Amino acid sequence: MQCKDMLGSLSDYLDGELEAQWCAEIERHVAECGNCRVVVDTLQKTVLLYRTYGHEEIPEDAKDRLYAVLNLKAVR
């Protein structure tokens, strides 16, 4: 398995919706590829944070600062 082959399956892998064979392939690849290990770990943490805190309202001043840093216009 190459890095690009794994990326399309990561969401299903993390949600536990991927076939066991593909899970094993991903786990083998991640054990050998540090870059992909970082991607998987980061995505796992992001999903966990969203599931834990994703329903919280972000204060307006924090949104404004975030949009300013990202150089985006706030959609209201």
ROROBA-932320 format. One record per residue (C-alpha): residue number from 1; residue in three letters; x, y, z. Coordinates in pm, whole numbers, plus 50000, padded with zeros to 5 digits. Each point is the difference from the previous one (the first is absolute). Layout:
<site NUM; ALA; <X; Y; Z>> ...
END
This chain:
<site 1; MET; <50000; 50000; 50000>> <site 2; GLN; <50122; 50346; 49914>> <site 3; CYS; <49918; 50318; 50189>> <site 4; LYS; <49758; 50128; 49736>> <site 5; ASP; <49812; 49667; 50003>> <site 6; MET; <49930; 50035; 50370>> <site 7; LEU; <49873; 50358; 50011>> <site 8; GLY; <49663; 49931; 49840>> <site 9; SER; <49917; 49736; 50261>> <site 10; LEU; <50102; 50183; 50317>> <site 11; SER; <49655; 50125; 50097>> <site 12; ASP; <49848; 49653; 49972>> <site 13; TYR; <50299; 49856; 50186>> <site 14; LEU; <49965; 50242; 50290>> <site 15; ASP; <49623; 49951; 50013>> <site 16; GLY; <50044; 49622; 50019>> <site 17; GLU; <49815; 49951; 49671>> <site 18; LEU; <50285; 49855; 49796>> <site 19; GLU; <50044; 49631; 49924>> <site 20; ALA; <50247; 49818; 50226>> <site 21; GLN; <50236; 49931; 49709>> <site 22; TRP; <50030; 50372; 49919>> <site 23; CYS; <50042; 50087; 50368>> <site 24; ALA; <50291; 49758; 50022>> <site 25; GLU; <50156; 50152; 49687>> <site 26; ILE; <49969; 50351; 50139>> <site 27; GLU; <50143; 49897; 50337>> <site 28; ARG; <50297; 49829; 49830>> <site 29; HIS; <50064; 50306; 49789>> <site 30; VAL; <49971; 50242; 50291>> <site 31; ALA; <50240; 49786; 50205>> <site 32; GLU; <50263; 50050; 49731>> <site 33; CYS; <49923; 50353; 49877>> <site 34; GLY; <50058; 50281; 50247>> <site 35; ASN; <49831; 50261; 49783>> <site 36; CYS; <49678; 49800; 49976>> <site 37; ARG; <50016; 49920; 50371>> <site 38; VAL; <49998; 50375; 50070>> <site 39; VAL; <49704; 50047; 49764>> <site 40; VAL; <49799; 49720; 50162>> <site 41; ASP; <50083; 50113; 50354>> <site 42; THR; <49910; 50361; 49921>> <site 43; LEU; <49674; 49901; 49834>> <site 44; GLN; <49910; 49775; 50295>> <site 45; LYS; <50060; 50285; 50241>> <site 46; THR; <49802; 50242; 49782>> <site 47; VAL; <49702; 49762; 49987>> <site 48; LEU; <50017; 49947; 50377>> <site 49; LEU; <50014; 50374; 50067>> <site 50; TYR; <49709; 50064; 49766>> <site 51; ARG; <49790; 49726; 50155>> <site 52; THR; <50078; 50131; 50346>> <site 53; TYR; <49986; 50376; 49943>> <site 54; GLY; <49856; 50047; 49651>> <site 55; HIS; <49660; 50097; 50128>> <site 56; GLU; <50126; 50293; 50202>> <site 57; GLU; <49934; 50349; 49865>> <site 58; ILE; <50319; 50191; 49926>> <site 59; PRO; <50004; 50351; 50150>> <site 60; GLU; <49971; 50276; 49739>> <site 61; ASP; <50333; 50159; 50094>> <site 62; ALA; <50176; 49663; 49956>> <site 63; LYS; <49835; 49958; 49657>> <site 64; ASP; <50108; 50350; 49900>> <site 65; ARG; <50361; 49930; 50102>> <site 66; LEU; <50000; 49667; 49817>> <site 67; TYR; <49860; 50154; 49682>> <site 68; ALA; <50258; 50278; 50021>> <site 69; VAL; <50286; 49751; 50031>> <site 70; LEU; <49864; 49794; 49710>> <site 71; ASN; <49939; 50317; 49801>> <site 72; LEU; <49632; 49909; 49946>> <site 73; LYS; <49683; 50199; 50022>> <site 74; ALA; <49756; 49894; 50270>> <site 75; VAL; <49674; 49857; 49872>> <site 76; ARG; <49713; 50112; 50218>> 
END
